């Protein structure tokens, strides 16, 4: 009995199969990308919900206070490295020392080549307020909770805390100031500033969570959306500890927000009208409405800003990227002139950012 010969693919058949696989991949790839983006967006919203729950716990344990830096100018604090007391001359430096203290205790990077410094010339509230809540929740400053899963570069920096020491590092301004239209103010290449990127977050607090409503101690810096101008005195009270009871419209007031809408094509900066970053509201809900639906923000230092009547000027600012951050998006209608919305918010904690949220079911 003759054994039946096995049949193999011919070259033509193999080519056809490969063509079908490639075609199917091309058809499915956009769908898979959308699914992944949607899942990342849901995870990011879940992060913000968890942060909201943590902030509620913090308020219950701290006299209704919104979490922020608590070390103040002129108040002695222990330097756990030297054992001596330090007396910060300003609220800016007090917050820097407190951030360093949190990181020293949570990472152990107190001595040696990787010892963390205090970025004394930087306002820690702008990018690193989350460290206070991380400290309260147990000290895990490198928890994925603080990062949007679509923020691949922040996850990379988080996973490599000593990358800034490498010659070919990817830390912003870790090698040199880039050419082109990037933020180039002095100080970004300082050692302490570069050290802290690994402990950054994709989420930021609205400024009203730590600023006075009636005193313009900080204002937008015209040259950069990433830096603020300090109008307070060196030893004065430049920042405040605000209370959740001061929030008049919790469902319509933004508490924390994604700095970039990373689930959208082009990764628009949050101030673009068409950006729809996830936003944690003060009532603990998540808002994904477009930025353009929010009330225009303010320049609190402007002479045109009438706080008593809650009237404000339209303050425009260009988006200028930091090194390694997404480039501007040209919008035929909006251009690159962006209106401050819920960062420099109208009315402080007593105002509202999304009036339409008040009437939601």
C-alpha positions, -999 to +999 in steps of 0.1 A: +000+000+000+015+033-011+018+060+016+000+092+008+024+121+002+022+150+026+012+183+011+032+215+018+025+251+010+037+262-023+056+296-026+025+312-042+002+299-014+025+311+013+027+345-003-011+347-004-014+337+033+012+363+043-007+390+022-040+381+040-023+383+074-007+417+066-040+430+053-059+418+083-033+434+106-036+467+087-074+466+091-073+456+128-044+479+139-064+511+142-091+493+161-066+477+185-049+511+190-083+527+199-090+499+223-056+503+240-061+541+241-095+537+256-082+513+283-054+537+291-079+565+295-100+544+318-070+535+339-060+572+341-095+581+352-093+553+378-060+568+391-077+602+395-106+586+413-082+569+437-063+602+442-097+618+450-105+592+476-070+596+492-074+634+493-108+629+511-090+608+537-063+634+540-089+661+546-107+640+573-074+635+591-061+671+587-089+694+597-106+695+563-075+708+546-067+702+509-034+684+506-004+706+498+029+715+514+027+724+550+062+736+559+062+774+562+087+802+562+104+808+596+092+776+611+121+753+622+122+718+607+145+688+613+171+680+586+171+642+590+205+639+573+224+663+596+202+661+626+202+700+627+172+723+625+167+743+593+146+775+592+133+782+556+134+819+548+104+816+524+074+793+517+091+784+484+122+770+501+101+755+529+081+734+503+114+724+486+128+712+519+096+693+527+096+676+493+132+666+499+123+653+533+095+632+519+118+617+492+146+611+516+123+591+539+106+572+510+137+564+489+166+564+513+186+586+489+201+606+517+238+600+511+261+590+482+262+599+445+224+597+442+216+619+472+186+640+465+189+678+468+163+705+473+154+726+443+153+758+463+144+781+433+115+760+421+078+762+432+071+726+442+034+731+442+033+734+405+044+698+396+050+680+429+020+685+452+012+648+449+043+640+469+025+652+500-005+629+494+019+600+485+036+605+519+003+605+537-008+573+519+023+554+528+052+570+511+053+552+477+063+581+456+070+558+426+035+542+425+020+540+390-010+557+405+007+590+398+012+584+361-012+582+332-004+548+315-003+566+282+026+588+296+053+564+285+082+588+292+071+595+328+068+558+334+103+553+319+118+580+342+099+565+371+115+531+364+150+546+362+155+570+391+193+574+385+190+579+347+200+616+351+235+604+358+239+587+324+256+606+296+228+596+271+199+601+295+164+612+283+157+635+313+145+670+302+176+692+298+197+663+311+222+665+283+219+701+270+194+727+261+177+716+228+176+737+197+142+749+184+112+764+201+115+749+236+114+764+270+149+777+277+146+796+310+177+792+332+175+765+358+160+735+340+195+719+339+201+723+376+210+690+393+181+692+418+155+699+390+168+670+369+167+646+399+130+652+405+116+643+371+116+606+381+092+615+409+069+636+387+032+630+379+010+632+348-015+651+370-015+686+384-035+704+410-055+735+401-037+765+416-067+775+437-059+744+459-029+761+473-032+798+464-050+826+482-081+839+464-077+875+473-039+881+471-021+877+438+011+862+452+017+841+421+007+850+385+013+834+351+047+841+336+042+855+301+073+838+286+064+803+298+033+783+307+055+761+330+068+788+353+050+813+376+060+848+387+063+853+424+048+886+435+051+879+472+080+889+496+108+865+505+096+859+540+059+865+534+030+840+532+032+832+495+010+801+496-021+790+516-035+759+531-071+758+517-101+739+531-125+717+512-153+736+528-142+767+508-152+750+476-186+764+467-194+743+436-176+710+441-191+693+410-181+722+388-146+729+401-115+712+388-092+698+415-066+679+395-062+673+358-040+656+332-014+680+319-018+665+284-046+647+267-024+617+258-053+596+245-059+621+217-040+624+184-012+650+188-013+648+226-026+683+231-016+704+261-046+707+285-052+744+275-061+737+239-098+741+235-102+707+218-082+688+245-103+666+267-080+655+295-095+636+325-102+660+354-109+652+390-136+675+403-138+685+440-168+663+445-147+632+435-162+628+401-144+626+368-149+652+340-137+645+305-154+675+288-133+695+264-112+723+279-130+748+256-163+742+275-147+755+307-150+792+317-119+812+307-093+815+333-077+846+347-044+864+353-048+871+390-022+899+388-039+918+360-054+952+367-085+941+346-093+912+371-121+924+393-123+898+421-152+914+439-175+911+409-159+880+396-151+896+363-119+889+344-099+895+313-092+869+287-056+859+293-038+843+264-006+825+264+015+805+239+022+768+247+060+765+247+071+729+252+097+717+277+124+695+264+111+660+256+075+672+259+049+672+231+052+699+205+025+726+199-004+718+177-014+745+151-051+751+152-066+770+122-090+788+146-072+788+179-036+789+166-012+786+195-028+814+216-043+795+245-067+807+271-061+798+307-090+778+320-090+757+352-054+762+361-056+800+367-092+797+376-118+823+380-132+830+415-107+808+433-123+780+453-156+798+454-159+800+416-168+774+391-151+761+360-178+740+342-212+756+349-230+729+329-219+703+354-243+719+380-273+707+360-262+672+352-285+644+363 
